[in-house]
Amino acid sequence: MRRVRATLGWALLAMLWVAPEVAAQASGSTVWLVRHAERADAGMADTPDPELSAAGHERARELARLLGEAGLTSIHSTDYHRTRQTAGPIAEALGLEVQLYDPRDEASMSRLIAAVQAPGRHLIVGHSNTTPAMADRLGGDAVSPISEMEYDRLYLLRLTDGAVETSILRFGAPAPGSGGE
């Protein structure tokens, strides 16, 4: 298992995968995992389902720019404003429907795992607690918990022939107070 820590830039992104047409012919799948972008907490202390902040919307647009040419074949999100809004720009740009999953429902999780293990390129948008858990569940390296203020971690899992290769990348600006790596 190889781990890469880097700030995600276009040159690095180009080095991490081959053309989508070639990848589609190969067995295995590629899974991108990301926590939702920055949420709008100001004035929403009692809101269990906050939307994204302005910085969060910018990070979601950055994710769409970065993964726009990745050849995504599916996008999955939990059913919360902040996760759907994080997935929204890339889904709209690619004309893909965001498929909802519930991390608390085992049947929903089984369907998600089966979907992303199928050949293709998949994006899963989750939360600080579900994203590392999903990396682990897929056989990858969760690395460490995601801190409350960390929004720039992007997992790249390559699932081939029973093996999983995990790369940890960073994208966008580190959130204030995240101690950005």
Phi, psi and chi 1 to 4 in degrees:
 res  aa     phi    psi   chi1   chi2   chi3   chi4
   1 MET       -  130.6 -177.4  177.8  -33.1      -
   2 ARG  -111.9  138.2 -173.3 -175.0   79.8 -155.3
   3 ARG  -118.4  132.0 -143.8 -180.0  -55.4  155.8
   4 VAL  -120.2  129.9  175.6      -      -      -
   5 ARG  -117.1  118.4  -70.1 -170.5  175.1  -90.8
   6 ALA  -158.6  161.0      -      -      -      -
   7 THR   -82.7  126.6  -60.2      -      -      -
   8 LEU   -73.6  119.5 -169.8   60.2      -      -
   9 GLY  -129.0  170.2      -      -      -      -
  10 TRP   -58.9  -42.1  -69.8  111.1      -      -
  11 ALA   -63.7  -45.3      -      -      -      -
  12 LEU   -64.4  -43.0  176.5   60.7      -      -
  13 LEU   -58.9  -42.8 -167.3   60.1      -      -
  14 ALA   -63.9  -34.9      -      -      -      -
  15 MET   -72.5  -21.3  -68.1  175.1    8.4      -
  16 LEU   -82.1  -13.9  -71.5  173.8      -      -
  17 TRP  -150.4  159.6   62.4   66.7      -      -
  18 VAL   -90.3  174.3  -65.1      -      -      -
  19 ALA   -54.9  141.6      -      -      -      -
  20 PRO   -55.0  -33.8  -26.0   33.3      -      -
  21 GLU   -63.2  -40.3  -60.2   80.1   20.4      -
  22 VAL   -70.0  -43.5  174.6      -      -      -
  23 ALA   -62.6  -35.0      -      -      -      -
  24 ALA   -64.3  -26.2      -      -      -      -
  25 GLN   -81.0  -21.3  -62.9  170.4    5.4      -
  26 ALA   -81.5  153.6      -      -      -      -
  27 SER   -79.0  158.8   63.9      -      -      -
  28 GLY    99.1 -179.7      -      -      -      -
  29 SER  -141.8  162.1   68.7      -      -      -
  30 THR  -118.4  130.1  -60.0      -      -      -
  31 VAL  -125.2  123.5 -178.5      -      -      -
  32 TRP   -98.4  131.3  -61.7   90.0      -      -
  33 LEU  -120.9  133.3  -58.6  169.1      -      -
  34 VAL  -146.2  144.4   68.1      -      -      -
  35 ARG   -77.6  152.5  176.0 -165.3 -174.3 -174.8
  36 HIS   -54.7  157.7   61.3   79.0      -      -
  37 ALA   -75.5  179.0      -      -      -      -
  38 GLU   -54.5  131.6  -70.1   88.6  -23.5      -
  39 ARG   -94.1  156.8   62.1 -177.6  178.8  -99.4
  40 ALA   -85.8   96.3      -      -      -      -
  41 ASP   -89.3  -24.8  -73.6  -26.7      -      -
  42 ALA   -59.1  119.2      -      -      -      -
  43 GLY    74.9    9.5      -      -      -      -
  44 MET  -123.1   28.5  -60.0 -171.3  129.1      -
  45 ALA   -57.6  -33.3      -      -      -      -
  46 ASP   -95.9    6.4  -65.3  -27.4      -      -
  47 THR   -93.8  116.1  -56.9      -      -      -
  48 PRO   -75.0  -14.0   25.1  -31.0      -      -
  49 ASP  -132.9   67.7 -171.1   13.6      -      -
  50 PRO   -70.4  158.4   26.9  -33.7      -      -
  51 GLU   -88.8 -179.0  -61.9 -164.9   11.7      -
  52 LEU   -79.0  150.5  -67.8 -177.4      -      -
  53 SER   -79.8  176.5   66.0      -      -      -
  54 ALA   -59.1  -42.1      -      -      -      -
  55 ALA   -64.3  -35.9      -      -      -      -
  56 GLY   -66.0  -41.5      -      -      -      -
  57 HIS   -63.6  -38.6  -76.6  -70.7      -      -
  58 GLU   -64.4  -42.2  179.8   54.1   36.1      -
  59 ARG   -65.0  -38.7 -172.5  174.8  -57.3  -82.3
  60 ALA   -62.9  -39.7      -      -      -      -
  61 ARG   -66.1  -37.7  -71.5 -171.5  -65.3  -87.1
  62 GLU   -64.1  -41.7  178.7   66.4   11.0      -
  63 LEU   -59.6  -42.6 -177.9   65.8      -      -
  64 ALA   -63.0  -41.0      -      -      -      -
  65 ARG   -64.0  -43.2  -78.7 -170.6  -68.4  -87.7
  66 LEU   -69.2  -40.4  -68.6  171.9      -      -
  67 LEU   -99.2    3.8  -62.8 -177.4      -      -
  68 GLY   -59.6  -29.5      -      -      -      -
  69 GLU  -107.2   12.8  -60.2  -65.8  -36.5      -
  70 ALA   -79.6   -6.2      -      -      -      -
  71 GLY    74.5   32.4      -      -      -      -
  72 LEU   -56.4  136.9  -69.3  177.5      -      -
  73 THR  -109.1  -17.0   54.0      -      -      -
  74 SER  -155.0  152.0   69.7      -      -      -
  75 ILE  -131.6  131.0  -60.3  172.5      -      -
  76 HIS  -126.0  143.3  -54.0  -93.1      -      -
  77 SER  -149.4  150.9  171.0      -      -      -
  78 THR   -71.4  167.1   59.8      -      -      -
  79 ASP   -94.1   61.5 -165.8   12.8      -      -
  80 TYR  -126.7  150.7  -71.4   88.3      -      -
  81 HIS   -51.8  -49.1  -73.3  107.0      -      -
  82 ARG   -65.8  -34.2   57.8 -164.7  177.4  -87.2
  83 THR   -78.3  -41.9   51.4      -      -      -
  84 ARG   -63.9  -38.1  -69.3 -169.5  -40.6  -90.0
  85 GLN   -70.3  -28.8  -70.4  172.2  -14.4      -
  86 THR   -70.5  -41.0  -59.9      -      -      -
  87 ALA   -77.3  -22.5      -      -      -      -
  88 GLY   -55.5  -51.7      -      -      -      -
  89 PRO   -61.1  -40.1  -27.0   36.3      -      -
  90 ILE   -71.6  -39.0 -174.8   82.1      -      -
  91 ALA   -62.3  -44.7      -      -      -      -
  92 GLU   -64.2  -44.8 -176.4  176.5  -25.2      -
  93 ALA   -61.6  -35.0      -      -      -      -
  94 LEU   -97.4   -7.4  -61.2  177.0      -      -
  95 GLY    70.0   29.8      -      -      -      -
  96 LEU  -103.3  147.0  -67.4  173.4      -      -
  97 GLU   -85.7  135.6 -178.4  178.6  -25.4      -
  98 VAL   -77.6  122.9  176.5      -      -      -
  99 GLN   -94.9  124.7  -60.5  171.9   42.7      -
 100 LEU   -86.1  145.1  -59.8  177.9      -      -
 101 TYR  -137.5  158.1   72.0   95.5      -      -
 102 ASP  -119.3  109.7 -177.4  -10.9      -      -
 103 PRO   -66.1  -11.3   22.0  -29.4      -      -
 104 ARG   -92.3   -6.6  -62.4  163.7  -62.1 -172.9
 105 ASP  -111.4  115.6  177.9   56.7      -      -
 106 GLU   -62.0  -36.8 -168.5   54.2   41.1      -
 107 ALA   -65.0  -41.9      -      -      -      -
 108 SER   -62.5  -42.6  177.4      -      -      -
 109 MET   -66.4  -38.6  -69.5  -58.8  -68.8      -
 110 SER   -62.8  -40.9  -67.3      -      -      -
 111 ARG   -64.4  -41.8  -73.8 -171.0  -61.1  -85.6
 112 LEU   -63.5  -47.4  174.1   61.9      -      -
 113 ILE   -59.5  -45.3  -62.6  -64.0      -      -
 114 ALA   -62.2  -41.5      -      -      -      -
 115 ALA   -62.9  -44.1      -      -      -      -
 116 VAL   -83.8  -12.3  -58.8      -      -      -
 117 GLN   -83.7  -13.7  -72.5  178.1  -28.0      -
 118 ALA   -71.8  148.1      -      -      -      -
 119 PRO   -52.9  136.1  -27.2   36.0      -      -
 120 GLY   150.3 -171.3      -      -      -      -
 121 ARG  -127.2  119.6  -68.8  172.7  173.4 -125.0
 122 HIS  -124.6  144.1  -46.2  -82.5      -      -
 123 LEU  -116.5  130.8  171.4   63.8      -      -
 124 ILE  -121.1  123.1  -58.9  174.2      -      -
 125 VAL  -105.5  124.2 -178.1      -      -      -
 126 GLY  -137.0 -141.4      -      -      -      -
 127 HIS  -129.7  174.7  -55.8  -91.1      -      -
 128 SER   -61.0  -30.1   61.1      -      -      -
 129 ASN   -92.5  -29.4   60.2  -22.7      -      -
 130 THR   -87.2  -25.8   65.4      -      -      -
 131 THR   -69.2  -51.2  -59.7      -      -      -
 132 PRO   -62.1  -35.8  -22.2   33.0      -      -
 133 ALA   -63.4  -36.7      -      -      -      -
 134 MET   -68.5  -40.6 -180.0   61.3   70.1      -
 135 ALA   -58.0  -45.6      -      -      -      -
 136 ASP   -63.8  -44.2 -175.4   59.2      -      -
 137 ARG   -64.3  -31.2 -173.4  159.6 -179.1  176.4
 138 LEU   -82.4   -1.1  -71.4  169.6      -      -
 139 GLY    94.4    6.8      -      -      -      -
 140 GLY   -89.4 -171.9      -      -      -      -
 141 ASP  -102.1  112.9 -174.2   -2.4      -      -
 142 ALA   -70.1  -18.7      -      -      -      -
 143 VAL    69.3  -72.3 -178.6      -      -      -
 144 SER  -161.3  163.4   63.1      -      -      -
 145 PRO   -60.6  152.6  -21.3   32.1      -      -
 146 ILE   -89.4  125.2  -64.6  176.4      -      -
 147 SER   -72.2  163.2   71.4      -      -      -
 148 GLU   -55.8  -34.9 -173.4   63.0   27.7      -
 149 MET  -102.3   11.4  -64.9  -57.1  -64.8      -
 150 GLU   -95.8  116.4 -178.2 -177.7   -7.9      -
 151 TYR  -125.2    0.1  -61.9   97.8      -      -
 152 ASP  -103.7    7.5   62.6  -12.7      -      -
 153 ARG   -83.0  131.6 -173.5 -174.2  -57.6 -171.5
 154 LEU  -131.1  116.0 -179.0   62.7      -      -
 155 TYR   -86.2  141.6  -71.5   84.0      -      -
 156 LEU  -125.6  113.0  169.3   57.9      -      -
 157 LEU  -110.6  129.6  -57.5  179.1      -      -
 158 ARG  -110.1  116.6  -69.4 -169.0 -176.7  104.0
 159 LEU  -105.2  109.7  -69.5   67.2      -      -
 160 THR  -142.1  133.9   53.9      -      -      -
 161 ASP    46.2   43.9  -58.4  -37.7      -      -
 162 GLY    79.5   -2.7      -      -      -      -
 163 ALA  -107.0  152.3      -      -      -      -
 164 VAL  -128.6  126.5  178.9      -      -      -
 165 GLU  -107.1  126.8 -180.0 -178.5  -33.5      -
 166 THR  -110.0  129.2  -57.4      -      -      -
 167 SER  -121.9  137.3  -61.6      -      -      -
 168 ILE  -111.7  123.2  -55.6  -65.0      -      -
 169 LEU  -122.4  166.0  -52.0  162.2      -      -
 170 ARG  -123.2  144.1  -59.6  -69.3  176.2  176.3
 171 PHE  -141.3  151.3   75.9  103.7      -      -
 172 GLY    68.3 -175.2      -      -      -      -
 173 ALA   -79.4  141.4      -      -      -      -
 174 PRO   -61.2  143.6  -19.0   29.2      -      -
 175 ALA   -70.7  144.6      -      -      -      -
 176 PRO   -55.8  132.2  -21.0   30.3      -      -
 177 GLY    83.5    3.7      -      -      -      -
 178 SER   -83.7  -14.4   69.5      -      -      -
 179 GLY    70.5   20.2      -      -      -      -
 180 GLY   -19.2  135.7      -      -      -      -
 181 GLU   -91.0      -  -64.7 -176.7   10.9      -
